[in-house]
Amino acid sequence: MGLSYKRKSLVCQARSRTLCAADLIERLDPGGKILIFGERIAQSEELYRLLQERYPGKTGRYHSQMGQQANRNVLERFRHGELRILIACKAVDEGLDVPDASVGIILSGTSTQRQRIQRLGRILRKKENGRGASLYYLHVTESSEDTCFLPNGGEKHIFELEYDPDTGTFHHQDYDSLTEKTLDRLCKEGASPETVREAERCLRLGCVRSDWTLASGDIARRIETAKHVAERNYWICMKRLQAQAKPGSCR
């Protein structure tokens, strides 16, 4: 029993989890709210310190050692948009409702199916603008949590990403192949080095998102409504990448 508990703790508190979450957030839409679920307070505090360095004043944490008033305050700040990222432990498995959170990250899993369903249910809802939400389940390969618990079917899709903690990069076999083709096409068209570097930046961001699977009409509308040059460039890259894809190749 003791060895079993130690094994679970090693898997649950793997250092690469916090690094993965931090590197993932860097690639997500900067305008979206992010709700992170963790199992251990020490791990949540470690991630909180890391994110505070990268996003000063935009990260909060909610757990049993914070105190009721402090937890209420941080939750209100998150709801009102003062905080962009909220790291929560099991203390919020009951009763927490954050309807405008667009991204959920399960930092470490739980063997309790009820908790998993509650957590997923808070995130996987359509928003008022009709856009869906995204949830990332971090799990260690070749461990007891190798099989992730995520609902599949209907409008929901699961994409398996690999994270390399040594380089801080994410990989998806289909996406990486399409990225290579897209960049090769740009070079053949005589694109400038600056244009290629910008495309590489946009494509790095797209790897952890599901935007490359959207309908071509949706991508075209995002290009038209983009508020910034960088945002428009991103969606143009998604359009070019999608043009390289064959039907049924995006899994």
GROMACS elastic network, one bead per residue, 0.5 to 0.9 nm:
[ bonds ]
;  ai    aj funct       b0    kb
    1     4     6  0.50177   500
    1     5     6  0.62350   500
    1     6     6  0.86799   500
    2     5     6  0.51983   500
    2     6     6  0.62821   500
    2     7     6  0.86783   500
    3     6     6  0.50238   500
    3     7     6  0.61389   500
    3     8     6  0.86267   500
    4     7     6  0.51437   500
    4     8     6  0.62910   500
    4     9     6  0.86898   500
    5     8     6  0.50863   500
    5     9     6  0.61675   500
    5    10     6  0.86554   500
    6     9     6  0.50477   500
    6    10     6  0.61675   500
    6    11     6  0.86692   500
    7    10     6  0.51558   500
    7    11     6  0.62969   500
    7    12     6  0.85245   500
    8    11     6  0.52196   500
    8    12     6  0.59302   500
    8    13     6  0.84254   500
    8   144     6  0.81296   500
    9    12     6  0.50184   500
    9    13     6  0.58260   500
    9    14     6  0.81596   500
   10    13     6  0.54257   500
   10    14     6  0.58200   500
   11    14     6  0.54089   500
   11   108     6  0.85305   500
   11   139     6  0.85529   500
   11   140     6  0.68630   500
   11   143     6  0.73813   500
   11   144     6  0.84319   500
   11   145     6  0.84824   500
   12    17     6  0.83804   500
   12    39     6  0.76267   500
   12    40     6  0.81656   500
   12    43     6  0.89508   500
   12   107     6  0.85381   500
   12   108     6  0.55815   500
   12   109     6  0.72880   500
   12   110     6  0.89752   500
   12   139     6  0.86443   500
   12   140     6  0.85581   500
   13    16     6  0.84866   500
   13    17     6  0.73173   500
   13    18     6  0.86664   500
   13    39     6  0.86781   500
   13    40     6  0.76330   500
   13    42     6  0.87798   500
   13    43     6  0.64083   500
   13   108     6  0.75786   500
   14    17     6  0.57455   500
   14    18     6  0.79112   500
   14    43     6  0.89440   500
   14   140     6  0.83979   500
   15    18     6  0.58932   500
   15    19     6  0.68108   500
   15    20     6  0.88256   500
   15    43     6  0.85707   500
   16    19     6  0.50164   500
   16    20     6  0.58392   500
   16    21     6  0.85033   500
   16   163     6  0.89134   500
   16   164     6  0.87455   500
   16   165     6  0.60047   500
   17    20     6  0.50626   500
   17    21     6  0.61693   500
   17    22     6  0.86357   500
   17    47     6  0.89741   500
   17   107     6  0.64388   500
   17   108     6  0.76526   500
   17   138     6  0.69794   500
   17   139     6  0.81669   500
   17   140     6  0.85508   500
   17   165     6  0.88541   500
   18    21     6  0.51465   500
   18    22     6  0.61953   500
   18    23     6  0.86136   500
   18    43     6  0.76215   500
   18    44     6  0.83920   500
   18    46     6  0.74711   500
   18    47     6  0.54885   500
   18    50     6  0.82347   500
   18   107     6  0.74207   500
   19    22     6  0.52029   500
   19    23     6  0.61239   500
   19    24     6  0.84130   500
   19    47     6  0.80302   500
   19    50     6  0.85778   500
   19   165     6  0.68647   500
   19   168     6  0.76501   500
   20    23     6  0.52112   500
   20    24     6  0.59170   500
   20    25     6  0.85968   500
   20   107     6  0.89697   500
   20   138     6  0.81820   500
   20   163     6  0.68125   500
   20   164     6  0.82675   500
   20   165     6  0.68448   500
   20   168     6  0.71821   500
   20   169     6  0.87288   500
   20   170     6  0.88976   500
   21    24     6  0.50240   500
   21    25     6  0.61991   500
   21    26     6  0.87953   500
   21    36     6  0.87628   500
   21    47     6  0.81092   500
   21   105     6  0.75656   500
   21   107     6  0.71182   500
   21   138     6  0.82082   500
   22    25     6  0.52791   500
   22    26     6  0.65593   500
   22    47     6  0.75818   500
   22    50     6  0.74744   500
   22    51     6  0.66511   500
   22    54     6  0.87400   500
   23    26     6  0.52560   500
   23    27     6  0.69452   500
   23   168     6  0.63333   500
   23   169     6  0.77844   500
   23   170     6  0.88809   500
   24    27     6  0.54358   500
   24    28     6  0.66605   500
   24   168     6  0.88410   500
   24   169     6  0.88476   500
   24   170     6  0.82803   500
   24   208     6  0.71672   500
   25    28     6  0.51574   500
   25    29     6  0.81860   500
   25    30     6  0.83515   500
   25    34     6  0.83506   500
   26    29     6  0.83330   500
   26    30     6  0.80062   500
   26   205     6  0.83017   500
   27    30     6  0.82068   500
   27   204     6  0.75627   500
   27   206     6  0.76757   500
   27   207     6  0.84825   500
   27   208     6  0.69555   500
   27   209     6  0.82351   500
   28    31     6  0.85535   500
   28    32     6  0.77765   500
   28   103     6  0.87601   500
   28   205     6  0.69440   500
   28   206     6  0.84937   500
   28   208     6  0.74520   500
   28   209     6  0.71736   500
   29    32     6  0.56361   500
   29    33     6  0.88582   500
   29   205     6  0.87930   500
   29   209     6  0.88967   500
   30    33     6  0.82201   500
   30    84     6  0.87349   500
   31    84     6  0.81867   500
   32    84     6  0.72631   500
   32    85     6  0.89702   500
   32   100     6  0.87863   500
   32   101     6  0.71296   500
   32   102     6  0.57262   500
   32   103     6  0.69656   500
   33    78     6  0.82965   500
   33    81     6  0.80118   500
   33    83     6  0.81386   500
   33    85     6  0.60441   500
   33    86     6  0.82840   500
   33   100     6  0.72270   500
   33   102     6  0.55289   500
   33   103     6  0.62820   500
   33   104     6  0.86723   500
   34    84     6  0.62840   500
   34    86     6  0.64026   500
   34    87     6  0.84795   500
   34   101     6  0.58385   500
   34   102     6  0.63702   500
   34   104     6  0.57820   500
   34   105     6  0.74841   500
   35    84     6  0.85842   500
   35    85     6  0.60011   500
   35    86     6  0.50310   500
   35    87     6  0.61482   500
   35    88     6  0.73886   500
   35    98     6  0.85397   500
   35   101     6  0.64967   500
   35   102     6  0.81526   500
   35   103     6  0.62649   500
   35   105     6  0.63299   500
   35   106     6  0.86051   500
   35   123     6  0.82498   500
   36    44     6  0.89124   500
   36    85     6  0.75330   500
   36    86     6  0.60850   500
   36    88     6  0.59603   500
   36    89     6  0.84125   500
   36   103     6  0.83958   500
   36   104     6  0.57542   500
   36   106     6  0.58900   500
   36   107     6  0.65299   500
   37    44     6  0.84520   500
   37    86     6  0.86103   500
   37    87     6  0.60847   500
   37    88     6  0.50166   500
   37    89     6  0.57521   500
   37    90     6  0.77006   500
   37    92     6  0.89490   500
   37   104     6  0.76848   500
   37   105     6  0.62051   500
   37   107     6  0.56747   500
   37   108     6  0.72678   500
   37   109     6  0.85806   500
   37   119     6  0.78879   500
   38    41     6  0.75105   500
   38    43     6  0.73736   500
   38    44     6  0.61961   500
   38    87     6  0.72805   500
   38    88     6  0.61587   500
   38    90     6  0.71064   500
   38   105     6  0.87062   500
   38   106     6  0.63882   500
   38   107     6  0.50554   500
   38   108     6  0.53523   500
   38   109     6  0.75211   500
   38   110     6  0.89788   500
   39    43     6  0.78099   500
   39    44     6  0.79378   500
   39    88     6  0.85926   500
   39    89     6  0.56320   500
   39    90     6  0.61943   500
   39   107     6  0.76954   500
   39   108     6  0.58980   500
   39   109     6  0.70767   500
   39   110     6  0.72260   500
   40    43     6  0.53413   500
   40    44     6  0.63205   500
   40    45     6  0.87606   500
   40    89     6  0.67038   500
   40    90     6  0.81556   500
   40   108     6  0.83536   500
   41    45     6  0.60988   500
   41    46     6  0.85742   500
   41    63     6  0.70060   500
   41    64     6  0.84456   500
   41    65     6  0.82199   500
   41    88     6  0.87212   500
   41    89     6  0.65641   500
   41    90     6  0.89332   500
   42    45     6  0.51285   500
   42    46     6  0.62439   500
   42    47     6  0.87845   500
   43    46     6  0.50640   500
   43    47     6  0.63510   500
   43    48     6  0.85551   500
   44    47     6  0.51934   500
   44    48     6  0.60373   500
   44    49     6  0.87154   500
   44    61     6  0.75383   500
   44    63     6  0.87903   500
   44    87     6  0.65272   500
   44    88     6  0.74378   500
   44    89     6  0.73090   500
   44   107     6  0.86485   500
   45    49     6  0.62307   500
   45    50     6  0.86398   500
   45    61     6  0.76943   500
   45    87     6  0.85970   500
   46    49     6  0.53517   500
   46    50     6  0.64139   500
   46    51     6  0.88007   500
   47    50     6  0.50387   500
   47    51     6  0.60992   500
   47    52     6  0.84405   500
   47    87     6  0.82016   500
   48    51     6  0.52201   500
   48    52     6  0.59684   500
   48    53     6  0.86829   500
   48    59     6  0.69107   500
   48    60     6  0.71425   500
   48    61     6  0.68849   500
   48    86     6  0.88838   500
   48    87     6  0.71618   500
   49    52     6  0.51115   500
   49    53     6  0.64757   500
   49    54     6  0.89909   500
   50    53     6  0.54313   500
   50    54     6  0.67799   500
   50    55     6  0.88210   500
   51    54     6  0.50346   500
   51    55     6  0.57411   500
   51    56     6  0.75931   500
   51    58     6  0.84997   500
   51    59     6  0.66821   500
   51    85     6  0.87291   500
   52    55     6  0.50659   500
   52    57     6  0.66909   500
   52    58     6  0.72166   500
   52    59     6  0.60611   500
   52    60     6  0.85295   500
   53    56     6  0.58303   500
   55    58     6  0.55492   500
   55    59     6  0.68143   500
   56    59     6  0.71164   500
   57    60     6  0.80307   500
   57    82     6  0.83507   500
   57    83     6  0.71049   500
   57    84     6  0.89993   500
   58    78     6  0.88778   500
   58    82     6  0.68421   500
   58    84     6  0.52789   500
   58    85     6  0.62931   500
   58    86     6  0.86921   500
   59    78     6  0.86880   500
   59    83     6  0.56359   500
   59    84     6  0.61832   500
   59    86     6  0.59159   500
   59    87     6  0.76971   500
   60    74     6  0.62040   500
   60    75     6  0.83180   500
   60    77     6  0.86004   500
   60    78     6  0.77803   500
   60    83     6  0.66743   500
   60    84     6  0.82525   500
   60    85     6  0.62612   500
   60    87     6  0.62175   500
   60    88     6  0.86490   500
   61    66     6  0.82599   500
   61    71     6  0.78289   500
   61    74     6  0.71626   500
   61    75     6  0.87123   500
   61    85     6  0.83810   500
   61    86     6  0.54951   500
   61    88     6  0.57944   500
   61    89     6  0.83242   500
   62    65     6  0.84447   500
   62    66     6  0.67095   500
   62    67     6  0.89093   500
   62    70     6  0.81238   500
   62    71     6  0.54204   500
   62    72     6  0.85967   500
   62    74     6  0.71075   500
   62    75     6  0.76204   500
   62    86     6  0.72290   500
   62    87     6  0.61641   500
   62    89     6  0.65688   500
   62    91     6  0.75855   500
   62    92     6  0.76774   500
   63    66     6  0.57075   500
   63    67     6  0.78566   500
   63    71     6  0.71439   500
   63    87     6  0.84230   500
   63    88     6  0.59975   500
   63    89     6  0.52699   500
   63    90     6  0.72000   500
   63    91     6  0.54304   500
   63    92     6  0.73983   500
   64    67     6  0.62984   500
   64    68     6  0.78226   500
   64    71     6  0.83247   500
   64    89     6  0.78813   500
   64    90     6  0.82752   500
   64    91     6  0.57185   500
   64    92     6  0.88364   500
   65    68     6  0.87664   500
   66    69     6  0.81646   500
   66    70     6  0.59334   500
   66    71     6  0.62527   500
   67    70     6  0.54483   500
   67    71     6  0.61576   500
   67    72     6  0.87002   500
   68    71     6  0.51471   500
   68    72     6  0.61743   500
   68    73     6  0.86539   500
   69    72     6  0.50727   500
   69    73     6  0.61641   500
   69    74     6  0.87003   500
   70    73     6  0.50984   500
   70    74     6  0.62380   500
   70    75     6  0.85815   500
   71    74     6  0.52790   500
   71    75     6  0.61309   500
   71    76     6  0.86476   500
   72    75     6  0.51892   500
   72    76     6  0.62555   500
   72    77     6  0.87141   500
   73    76     6  0.52274   500
   73    77     6  0.62721   500
   73    78     6  0.86815   500
   74    77     6  0.50493   500
   74    78     6  0.61833   500
   74    79     6  0.86438   500
   74    83     6  0.80219   500
   74    86     6  0.81939   500
   75    78     6  0.50746   500
   75    79     6  0.61859   500
   75    80     6  0.86547   500
   75    83     6  0.88495   500
   75    86     6  0.80069   500
   75    98     6  0.88019   500
   76    79     6  0.50147   500
   76    80     6  0.61076   500
   76    81     6  0.85681   500
   76    82     6  0.86283   500
   77    80     6  0.52311   500
   77    81     6  0.62183   500
   77    82     6  0.51071   500
   77    83     6  0.57137   500
   77    84     6  0.89294   500
   78    81     6  0.52316   500
   78    82     6  0.58669   500
   78    84     6  0.64241   500
   78    85     6  0.73499   500
   78    86     6  0.68590   500
   78    98     6  0.85528   500
   79    82     6  0.77242   500
   79    83     6  0.78663   500
   79    98     6  0.68447   500
   79    99     6  0.86946   500
   79   100     6  0.77458   500
   79   101     6  0.86640   500
   80    83     6  0.77234   500
   81    84     6  0.62628   500
   83    86     6  0.72543   500
   84   101     6  0.89964   500
   88    91     6  0.73360   500
   88    92     6  0.65839   500
   88    93     6  0.88206   500
   89    92     6  0.63151   500
   89    93     6  0.77243   500
   90    93     6  0.52074   500
   90    94     6  0.83937   500
   90   115     6  0.85838   500
   91    94     6  0.74194   500
   92    95     6  0.66969   500
   92    96     6  0.57092   500
   93    96     6  0.69003   500
   93   115     6  0.63925   500
   93   118     6  0.69773   500
   93   119     6  0.70823   500
   94   115     6  0.86398   500
   94   118     6  0.79549   500
   96   122     6  0.80320   500
   97   122     6  0.65160   500
   98   101     6  0.58571   500
   98   122     6  0.69861   500
   98   123     6  0.80982   500
   99   102     6  0.83074   500
   99   122     6  0.71521   500
   99   123     6  0.75958   500
   99   125     6  0.80081   500
   99   127     6  0.77316   500
  100   123     6  0.87061   500
  100   127     6  0.69010   500
  100   128     6  0.85911   500
  101   104     6  0.74164   500
  101   122     6  0.85039   500
  101   123     6  0.66940   500
  101   127     6  0.87859   500
  101   133     6  0.78523   500
  102   123     6  0.68944   500
  102   124     6  0.84305   500
  102   125     6  0.86293   500
  102   126     6  0.88955   500
  102   127     6  0.77964   500
  102   131     6  0.87957   500
  102   132     6  0.75679   500
  102   134     6  0.64848   500
  102   135     6  0.85415   500
  103   123     6  0.68096   500
  103   124     6  0.86358   500
  103   133     6  0.58131   500
  103   135     6  0.57051   500
  103   136     6  0.79098   500
  104   119     6  0.85188   500
  104   120     6  0.80058   500
  104   122     6  0.86477   500
  104   123     6  0.59281   500
  104   124     6  0.83427   500
  104   133     6  0.79220   500
  104   134     6  0.63001   500
  104   136     6  0.61830   500
  104   137     6  0.84251   500
  105   108     6  0.88855   500
  105   134     6  0.85420   500
  105   135     6  0.56778   500
  105   137     6  0.60026   500
  105   138     6  0.74958   500
  106   109     6  0.64601   500
  106   119     6  0.84074   500
  106   135     6  0.76556   500
  106   136     6  0.61607   500
  106   138     6  0.60741   500
  106   139     6  0.88429   500
  107   136     6  0.83631   500
  107   137     6  0.68544   500
  107   138     6  0.56737   500
  107   139     6  0.81441   500
  108   137     6  0.77716   500
  108   138     6  0.64016   500
  108   139     6  0.70286   500
  109   112     6  0.88239   500
  109   116     6  0.78458   500
  109   137     6  0.77038   500
  109   138     6  0.76355   500
  109   139     6  0.73604   500
  109   145     6  0.74090   500
  109   148     6  0.84779   500
  109   149     6  0.88663   500
  110   113     6  0.74457   500
  110   115     6  0.72519   500
  110   116     6  0.68755   500
  110   145     6  0.87607   500
  111   114     6  0.89296   500
  111   115     6  0.83389   500
  111   116     6  0.81476   500
  111   145     6  0.85755   500
  112   115     6  0.55339   500
  112   116     6  0.66199   500
  113   116     6  0.50661   500
  113   117     6  0.62532   500
  113   118     6  0.86520   500
  113   149     6  0.84655   500
  114   117     6  0.52157   500
  114   118     6  0.62017   500
  114   119     6  0.86509   500
  115   118     6  0.51021   500
  115   119     6  0.61473   500
  115   120     6  0.85892   500
  116   119     6  0.52012   500
  116   120     6  0.61525   500
  116   121     6  0.84762   500
  116   149     6  0.75541   500
  116   150     6  0.86628   500
  117   120     6  0.51521   500
  117   121     6  0.59302   500
  117   122     6  0.86829   500
  117   149     6  0.88336   500
  117   150     6  0.87613   500
  118   121     6  0.51278   500
  118   122     6  0.64478   500
  119   122     6  0.54407   500
  119   123     6  0.68952   500
  119   124     6  0.88801   500
  120   123     6  0.54052   500
  120   124     6  0.58529   500
  120   125     6  0.89569   500
  120   135     6  0.76174   500
  120   150     6  0.79071   500
  120   151     6  0.86237   500
  121   124     6  0.55301   500
  121   125     6  0.71149   500
  122   125     6  0.70693   500
  123   126     6  0.87312   500
  123   133     6  0.63679   500
  123   134     6  0.73653   500
  123   135     6  0.69771   500
  124   132     6  0.72395   500
  124   133     6  0.54471   500
  124   134     6  0.67866   500
  124   135     6  0.71603   500
  124   156     6  0.87844   500
  125   131     6  0.89491   500
  125   132     6  0.64281   500
  125   133     6  0.61802   500
  126   129     6  0.79838   500
  126   130     6  0.58567   500
  126   131     6  0.58343   500
  126   133     6  0.63750   500
  127   130     6  0.53078   500
  127   131     6  0.55831   500
  127   132     6  0.62021   500
  127   133     6  0.74045   500
  128   131     6  0.74957   500
  129   132     6  0.87796   500
  134   209     6  0.82734   500
  134   210     6  0.84437   500
  135   150     6  0.88577   500
  137   148     6  0.70636   500
  137   149     6  0.81446   500
  137   150     6  0.79588   500
  138   148     6  0.83679   500
  139   143     6  0.83222   500
  139   145     6  0.62322   500
  139   146     6  0.61658   500
  139   147     6  0.81123   500
  139   148     6  0.70661   500
  140   143     6  0.59740   500
  140   144     6  0.83706   500
  140   145     6  0.67471   500
  140   146     6  0.60857   500
  141   144     6  0.84502   500
  141   145     6  0.76064   500
  141   146     6  0.51138   500
  141   147     6  0.85814   500
  142   145     6  0.79780   500
  142   146     6  0.58188   500
  143   146     6  0.52635   500
  143   147     6  0.87195   500
  144   147     6  0.77310   500
  145   148     6  0.64787   500
  145   149     6  0.89672   500
  150   158     6  0.76973   500
  151   156     6  0.73565   500
  151   157     6  0.83797   500
  151   158     6  0.83271   500
  152   155     6  0.82565   500
  152   156     6  0.55817   500
  152   157     6  0.59149   500
  152   158     6  0.67015   500
  153   156     6  0.54462   500
  153   157     6  0.67053   500
  154   157     6  0.79514   500
  157   210     6  0.88895   500
  157   251     6  0.83288   500
  158   251     6  0.78662   500
  159   172     6  0.81133   500
  159   210     6  0.82163   500
  159   251     6  0.65170   500
  160   171     6  0.87902   500
  160   172     6  0.68886   500
  160   251     6  0.86168   500
  161   170     6  0.64082   500
  161   171     6  0.56193   500
  161   172     6  0.52430   500
  161   173     6  0.84997   500
  161   207     6  0.84177   500
  161   208     6  0.74387   500
  162   169     6  0.83020   500
  162   170     6  0.55091   500
  162   171     6  0.50834   500
  162   172     6  0.65969   500
  163   166     6  0.89974   500
  163   167     6  0.86889   500
  163   168     6  0.69617   500
  163   169     6  0.58431   500
  163   171     6  0.65028   500
  164   167     6  0.56938   500
  164   168     6  0.55372   500
  164   169     6  0.54430   500
  164   170     6  0.64581   500
  164   171     6  0.82132   500
  165   169     6  0.71831   500
  166   169     6  0.81422   500
  167   170     6  0.89007   500
  169   204     6  0.84968   500
  170   204     6  0.82643   500
  170   207     6  0.69569   500
  170   208     6  0.70739   500
  171   174     6  0.89931   500
  171   175     6  0.76397   500
  171   176     6  0.66349   500
  171   207     6  0.69862   500
  171   208     6  0.82929   500
  172   175     6  0.52524   500
  172   176     6  0.57967   500
  172   177     6  0.84709   500
  172   207     6  0.70133   500
  172   208     6  0.85466   500
  173   176     6  0.52907   500
  173   177     6  0.62948   500
  173   178     6  0.87884   500
  174   177     6  0.52478   500
  174   178     6  0.63235   500
  174   179     6  0.86489   500
  174   245     6  0.88419   500
  174   249     6  0.70327   500
  174   250     6  0.64318   500
  174   251     6  0.73608   500
  175   178     6  0.51139   500
  175   179     6  0.60501   500
  175   180     6  0.86416   500
  175   206     6  0.87307   500
  175   207     6  0.65274   500
  175   212     6  0.84401   500
  175   241     6  0.86280   500
  175   250     6  0.77281   500
  176   179     6  0.50216   500
  176   180     6  0.62720   500
  176   181     6  0.87508   500
  176   207     6  0.78750   500
  177   180     6  0.52455   500
  177   181     6  0.64326   500
  177   182     6  0.87227   500
  178   181     6  0.50925   500
  178   182     6  0.60655   500
  178   183     6  0.86426   500
  178   241     6  0.60317   500
  178   242     6  0.79414   500
  178   244     6  0.61710   500
  178   245     6  0.65538   500
  179   182     6  0.50459   500
  179   183     6  0.61709   500
  179   184     6  0.84426   500
  179   200     6  0.83508   500
  179   203     6  0.67367   500
  179   204     6  0.88663   500
  179   241     6  0.65018   500
  179   244     6  0.86882   500
  180   183     6  0.53430   500
  180   184     6  0.60576   500
  180   185     6  0.85607   500
  181   184     6  0.50506   500
  181   185     6  0.60852   500
  181   186     6  0.86717   500
  181   241     6  0.79324   500
  181   244     6  0.68461   500
  182   185     6  0.51367   500
  182   186     6  0.63490   500
  182   187     6  0.88223   500
  182   199     6  0.88656   500
  182   237     6  0.82301   500
  182   240     6  0.65846   500
  182   241     6  0.56276   500
  182   242     6  0.89912   500
  182   243     6  0.85894   500
  182   244     6  0.67210   500
  183   186     6  0.50517   500
  183   187     6  0.63136   500
  183   188     6  0.87009   500
  183   196     6  0.69401   500
  183   199     6  0.74168   500
  183   200     6  0.75694   500
  183   241     6  0.89136   500
  184   187     6  0.51854   500
  184   188     6  0.62836   500
  184   189     6  0.86980   500
  185   188     6  0.51012   500
  185   189     6  0.62344   500
  185   190     6  0.88364   500
  186   189     6  0.50780   500
  186   190     6  0.65611   500
  186   191     6  0.55687   500
  186   192     6  0.87931   500
  186   195     6  0.85243   500
  186   196     6  0.70114   500
  186   199     6  0.88489   500
  187   190     6  0.51803   500
  187   191     6  0.54920   500
  187   192     6  0.79590   500
  187   193     6  0.86535   500
  187   196     6  0.74362   500
  188   191     6  0.75381   500
  191   194     6  0.81179   500
  191   195     6  0.60465   500
  191   196     6  0.65425   500
  192   195     6  0.51738   500
  192   196     6  0.63822   500
  192   197     6  0.87248   500
  193   196     6  0.51019   500
  193   197     6  0.61548   500
  193   198     6  0.86296   500
  194   197     6  0.51455   500
  194   198     6  0.62213   500
  194   199     6  0.86237   500
  195   198     6  0.51268   500
  195   199     6  0.61693   500
  195   200     6  0.86413   500
  196   200     6  0.61632   500
  196   201     6  0.86688   500
  197   200     6  0.50202   500
  197   201     6  0.62978   500
  197   202     6  0.87606   500
  198   201     6  0.50673   500
  198   202     6  0.62973   500
  198   203     6  0.86110   500
  198   230     6  0.86231   500
  198   233     6  0.78376   500
  198   234     6  0.87360   500
  199   202     6  0.51263   500
  199   203     6  0.60407   500
  199   204     6  0.85498   500
  199   233     6  0.75732   500
  199   234     6  0.76176   500
  199   237     6  0.64020   500
  200   203     6  0.51312   500
  200   204     6  0.61427   500
  200   205     6  0.87770   500
  201   204     6  0.52753   500
  201   205     6  0.66286   500
  201   206     6  0.89144   500
  201   234     6  0.84647   500
  202   205     6  0.52565   500
  202   206     6  0.63426   500
  202   230     6  0.82392   500
  202   231     6  0.87654   500
  202   233     6  0.71786   500
  202   235     6  0.83391   500
  202   237     6  0.66990   500
  202   238     6  0.83750   500
  203   207     6  0.64349   500
  203   234     6  0.74348   500
  203   237     6  0.68021   500
  203   238     6  0.76435   500
  203   241     6  0.85479   500
  204   207     6  0.55987   500
  204   208     6  0.79385   500
  205   208     6  0.63813   500
  205   209     6  0.72305   500
  205   234     6  0.82773   500
  206   209     6  0.51574   500
  206   210     6  0.72946   500
  206   211     6  0.68141   500
  206   212     6  0.71091   500
  206   234     6  0.79148   500
  206   237     6  0.87781   500
  206   238     6  0.74781   500
  207   210     6  0.76754   500
  207   211     6  0.88418   500
  207   212     6  0.84084   500
  209   212     6  0.75424   500
  210   213     6  0.57322   500
  210   214     6  0.73917   500
  211   214     6  0.54591   500
  211   215     6  0.89941   500
  211   219     6  0.79919   500
  211   235     6  0.84754   500
  211   238     6  0.70607   500
  212   215     6  0.85182   500
  212   219     6  0.85431   500
  212   238     6  0.55359   500
  212   239     6  0.76987   500
  212   241     6  0.72455   500
  212   242     6  0.62215   500
  212   250     6  0.83577   500
  213   216     6  0.87253   500
  213   238     6  0.88996   500
  213   242     6  0.76206   500
  213   250     6  0.68010   500
  213   251     6  0.88896   500
  214   217     6  0.81661   500
  214   218     6  0.63280   500
  214   219     6  0.66183   500
  214   242     6  0.88103   500
  215   218     6  0.53021   500
  215   219     6  0.65396   500
  215   220     6  0.87899   500
  216   219     6  0.51401   500
  216   220     6  0.61667   500
  216   221     6  0.87162   500
  216   239     6  0.70581   500
  216   242     6  0.78586   500
  217   220     6  0.50431   500
  217   221     6  0.62938   500
  217   222     6  0.87412   500
  218   221     6  0.51750   500
  218   222     6  0.63555   500
  218   223     6  0.88080   500
  219   222     6  0.50577   500
  219   223     6  0.63405   500
  219   224     6  0.87944   500
  219   235     6  0.63971   500
  219   236     6  0.80418   500
  219   238     6  0.73532   500
  219   239     6  0.64651   500
  220   223     6  0.51456   500
  220   224     6  0.64209   500
  220   225     6  0.88134   500
  220   235     6  0.78822   500
  220   236     6  0.82437   500
  220   239     6  0.75690   500
  221   224     6  0.50763   500
  221   225     6  0.61630   500
  221   226     6  0.84662   500
  222   225     6  0.51652   500
  222   226     6  0.57982   500
  222   231     6  0.87343   500
  222   232     6  0.75734   500
  222   235     6  0.65582   500
  222   236     6  0.89684   500
  223   226     6  0.53803   500
  223   231     6  0.79543   500
  223   232     6  0.52527   500
  223   233     6  0.80142   500
  223   234     6  0.84607   500
  223   235     6  0.55999   500
  223   236     6  0.65324   500
  223   239     6  0.89637   500
  224   227     6  0.87717   500
  224   232     6  0.77867   500
  225   232     6  0.81900   500
  226   229     6  0.74536   500
  226   230     6  0.86523   500
  226   231     6  0.57706   500
  226   232     6  0.51647   500
  226   233     6  0.89224   500
  226   235     6  0.83127   500
  227   230     6  0.87083   500
  227   231     6  0.68587   500
  227   232     6  0.74227   500
  228   231     6  0.52208   500
  228   232     6  0.62548   500
  228   233     6  0.86248   500
  229   232     6  0.50584   500
  229   233     6  0.60537   500
  229   234     6  0.85776   500
  230   233     6  0.50673   500
  230   234     6  0.62355   500
  230   235     6  0.88947   500
  231   234     6  0.50986   500
  231   235     6  0.65283   500
  231   236     6  0.87381   500
  232   235     6  0.52995   500
  232   236     6  0.61864   500
  232   237     6  0.86591   500
  233   236     6  0.50633   500
  233   237     6  0.62324   500
  233   238     6  0.87075   500
  234   237     6  0.51833   500
  234   238     6  0.63914   500
  234   239     6  0.88032   500
  235   239     6  0.61955   500
  235   240     6  0.86212   500
  236   239     6  0.50052   500
  236   240     6  0.62375   500
  236   241     6  0.85326   500
  237   240     6  0.50246   500
  237   241     6  0.59382   500
  237   242     6  0.84032   500
  238   241     6  0.50271   500
  238   242     6  0.60044   500
  238   243     6  0.85608   500
  239   242     6  0.51456   500
  239   243     6  0.62963   500
  239   244     6  0.89740   500
  240   243     6  0.50911   500
  240   244     6  0.67604   500
  241   244     6  0.52891   500
  241   245     6  0.67859   500
  242   245     6  0.51153   500
  242   246     6  0.82885   500
  243   246     6  0.79902   500
  245   248     6  0.83363   500
  245   249     6  0.64212   500
  245   250     6  0.74571   500
  246   249     6  0.54884   500
  246   250     6  0.80544   500
  247   250     6  0.76806   500
  248   251     6  0.74069   500
